[in-house]
Amino acid sequence: MQKADAEKIALTGKAEAEKILAIGQSSAASYKLAVEAMGGNNFTQLKVMEAIGTQQIRIMPDVLINGGDSANGPISGLLRLRLLEDVAKKNEAGKQAE
């Protein structure tokens, strides 16, 4: 009985390994064909954009501080950021009070 169980486990493991190998080889062949069809740079850009989309990676910042028209542009931007933080804290405090 133990020998039969051992053989079953060995055959199951071998079948699983062959399955993983077949999937890996299929994926590699698919990637190779895509790179040949699109070119390496285009394929890389496509994969990066797919990752950004599927993982919901944020590209743009919540707050953008620009120089503005005056000499105090960066300072004004920092003051606006501080004001935004204060407003966010007040909103959060209001929600917790409810």
Phi and psi in degrees as GROMACS dihedral restraints (atoms count N, CA, C in turn):
[ dihedral_restraints ]
;  ai    aj    ak    al  type     phi  dphi    fc
    3     4     5     6     1   -65.9    20    10
    4     5     6     7     1   -36.5    20    10
    6     7     8     9     1   -65.8    20    10
    7     8     9    10     1   -40.0    20    10
    9    10    11    12     1   -64.8    20    10
   10    11    12    13     1   -41.4    20    10
   12    13    14    15     1   -63.5    20    10
   13    14    15    16     1   -41.0    20    10
   15    16    17    18     1   -64.6    20    10
   16    17    18    19     1   -41.7    20    10
   18    19    20    21     1   -65.7    20    10
   19    20    21    22     1   -39.2    20    10
   21    22    23    24     1   -62.8    20    10
   22    23    24    25     1   -44.9    20    10
   24    25    26    27     1   -63.6    20    10
   25    26    27    28     1   -42.3    20    10
   27    28    29    30     1   -64.0    20    10
   28    29    30    31     1   -43.9    20    10
   30    31    32    33     1   -66.9    20    10
   31    32    33    34     1   -38.9    20    10
   33    34    35    36     1   -64.1    20    10
   34    35    36    37     1   -44.1    20    10
   36    37    38    39     1   -62.7    20    10
   37    38    39    40     1   -42.6    20    10
   39    40    41    42     1   -64.7    20    10
   40    41    42    43     1   -41.6    20    10
   42    43    44    45     1   -64.2    20    10
   43    44    45    46     1   -41.1    20    10
   45    46    47    48     1   -64.9    20    10
   46    47    48    49     1   -41.4    20    10
   48    49    50    51     1   -63.3    20    10
   49    50    51    52     1   -41.7    20    10
   51    52    53    54     1   -65.1    20    10
   52    53    54    55     1   -37.5    20    10
   54    55    56    57     1   -63.5    20    10
   55    56    57    58     1   -47.1    20    10
   57    58    59    60     1   -61.7    20    10
   58    59    60    61     1   -42.2    20    10
   60    61    62    63     1   -62.9    20    10
   61    62    63    64     1   -44.1    20    10
   63    64    65    66     1   -63.3    20    10
   64    65    66    67     1   -41.9    20    10
   66    67    68    69     1   -64.5    20    10
   67    68    69    70     1   -43.2    20    10
   69    70    71    72     1   -62.5    20    10
   70    71    72    73     1   -43.5    20    10
   72    73    74    75     1   -66.5    20    10
   73    74    75    76     1   -38.6    20    10
   75    76    77    78     1   -64.2    20    10
   76    77    78    79     1   -43.9    20    10
   78    79    80    81     1   -63.0    20    10
   79    80    81    82     1   -42.8    20    10
   81    82    83    84     1   -62.9    20    10
   82    83    84    85     1   -42.4    20    10
   84    85    86    87     1   -65.1    20    10
   85    86    87    88     1   -40.0    20    10
   87    88    89    90     1   -63.0    20    10
   88    89    90    91     1   -45.7    20    10
   90    91    92    93     1   -62.5    20    10
   91    92    93    94     1   -41.4    20    10
   93    94    95    96     1   -62.2    20    10
   94    95    96    97     1   -43.2    20    10
   96    97    98    99     1   -64.9    20    10
   97    98    99   100     1   -40.2    20    10
   99   100   101   102     1   -65.1    20    10
  100   101   102   103     1   -42.1    20    10
  102   103   104   105     1   -64.4    20    10
  103   104   105   106     1   -41.3    20    10
  105   106   107   108     1   -65.3    20    10
  106   107   108   109     1   -37.7    20    10
  108   109   110   111     1   -75.3    20    10
  109   110   111   112     1   -39.5    20    10
  111   112   113   114     1   -99.3    20    10
  112   113   114   115     1   -23.8    20    10
  114   115   116   117     1    93.3    20    10
  115   116   117   118     1   149.3    20    10
  117   118   119   120     1   -60.4    20    10
  118   119   120   121     1   -45.7    20    10
  120   121   122   123     1   -65.2    20    10
  121   122   123   124     1   -44.7    20    10
  123   124   125   126     1   -64.5    20    10
  124   125   126   127     1   -40.4    20    10
  126   127   128   129     1   -63.9    20    10
  127   128   129   130     1   -42.1    20    10
  129   130   131   132     1   -62.4    20    10
  130   131   132   133     1   -44.7    20    10
  132   133   134   135     1   -61.2    20    10
  133   134   135   136     1   -41.5    20    10
  135   136   137   138     1   -60.4    20    10
  136   137   138   139     1   -46.1    20    10
  138   139   140   141     1   -65.7    20    10
  139   140   141   142     1   -37.4    20    10
  141   142   143   144     1   -64.2    20    10
  142   143   144   145     1   -45.4    20    10
  144   145   146   147     1   -65.2    20    10
  145   146   147   148     1   -37.3    20    10
  147   148   149   150     1   -62.3    20    10
  148   149   150   151     1   -42.6    20    10
  150   151   152   153     1   -64.9    20    10
  151   152   153   154     1   -41.0    20    10
  153   154   155   156     1   -61.1    20    10
  154   155   156   157     1   -42.1    20    10
  156   157   158   159     1   -69.9    20    10
  157   158   159   160     1   -47.6    20    10
  159   160   161   162     1   -73.9    20    10
  160   161   162   163     1   -31.0    20    10
  162   163   164   165     1   -96.2    20    10
  163   164   165   166     1     2.7    20    10
  165   166   167   168     1    51.1    20    10
  166   167   168   169     1    48.6    20    10
  168   169   170   171     1   -75.6    20    10
  169   170   171   172     1   130.4    20    10
  171   172   173   174     1   -82.3    20    10
  172   173   174   175     1   130.4    20    10
  174   175   176   177     1   -98.6    20    10
  175   176   177   178     1   -42.9    20    10
  177   178   179   180     1   -94.0    20    10
  178   179   180   181     1   142.0    20    10
  180   181   182   183     1   -74.5    20    10
  181   182   183   184     1   159.1    20    10
  183   184   185   186     1   -66.8    20    10
  184   185   186   187     1   -36.9    20    10
  186   187   188   189     1  -126.3    20    10
  187   188   189   190     1   132.3    20    10
  189   190   191   192     1  -120.1    20    10
  190   191   192   193     1   120.5    20    10
  192   193   194   195     1  -102.2    20    10
  193   194   195   196     1   118.7    20    10
  195   196   197   198     1  -115.7    20    10
  196   197   198   199     1   172.8    20    10
  198   199   200   201     1   -73.6    20    10
  199   200   201   202     1   -24.3    20    10
  201   202   203   204     1    70.3    20    10
  202   203   204   205     1  -166.5    20    10
  204   205   206   207     1   -96.3    20    10
  205   206   207   208     1   -17.8    20    10
  207   208   209   210     1   -99.6    20    10
  208   209   210   211     1   171.3    20    10
  210   211   212   213     1   -69.4    20    10
  211   212   213   214     1   -21.6    20    10
  213   214   215   216     1   -94.2    20    10
  214   215   216   217     1    20.1    20    10
  216   217   218   219     1   -52.5    20    10
  217   218   219   220     1   -54.2    20    10
  219   220   221   222     1   -62.4    20    10
  220   221   222   223     1   -37.1    20    10
  222   223   224   225     1   -66.8    20    10
  223   224   225   226     1   -42.9    20    10
  225   226   227   228     1   -60.8    20    10
  226   227   228   229     1   -40.0    20    10
  228   229   230   231     1   -62.4    20    10
  229   230   231   232     1   -42.2    20    10
  231   232   233   234     1   -66.2    20    10
  232   233   234   235     1   -37.0    20    10
  234   235   236   237     1   -65.9    20    10
  235   236   237   238     1   -39.4    20    10
  237   238   239   240     1   -63.6    20    10
  238   239   240   241     1   -39.6    20    10
  240   241   242   243     1   -62.2    20    10
  241   242   243   244     1   -43.0    20    10
  243   244   245   246     1   -62.3    20    10
  244   245   246   247     1   -42.3    20    10
  246   247   248   249     1   -63.2    20    10
  247   248   249   250     1   -42.1    20    10
  249   250   251   252     1   -61.2    20    10
  250   251   252   253     1   -42.8    20    10
  252   253   254   255     1   -62.7    20    10
  253   254   255   256     1   -42.0    20    10
  255   256   257   258     1   -63.1    20    10
  256   257   258   259     1   -42.8    20    10
  258   259   260   261     1   -64.0    20    10
  259   260   261   262     1   -41.9    20    10
  261   262   263   264     1   -62.6    20    10
  262   263   264   265     1   -40.9    20    10
  264   265   266   267     1   -64.5    20    10
  265   266   267   268     1   -41.4    20    10
  267   268   269   270     1   -65.0    20    10
  268   269   270   271     1   -40.3    20    10
  270   271   272   273     1   -63.8    20    10
  271   272   273   274     1   -41.6    20    10
  273   274   275   276     1   -65.2    20    10
  274   275   276   277     1   -41.9    20    10
  276   277   278   279     1   -64.0    20    10
  277   278   279   280     1   -38.8    20    10
  279   280   281   282     1   -64.0    20    10
  280   281   282   283     1   -39.6    20    10
  282   283   284   285     1   -66.8    20    10
  283   284   285   286     1   -37.0    20    10
  285   286   287   288     1   -71.8    20    10
  286   287   288   289     1   -29.7    20    10
  288   289   290   291     1   -72.2    20    10
  289   290   291   292     1   -24.3    20    10
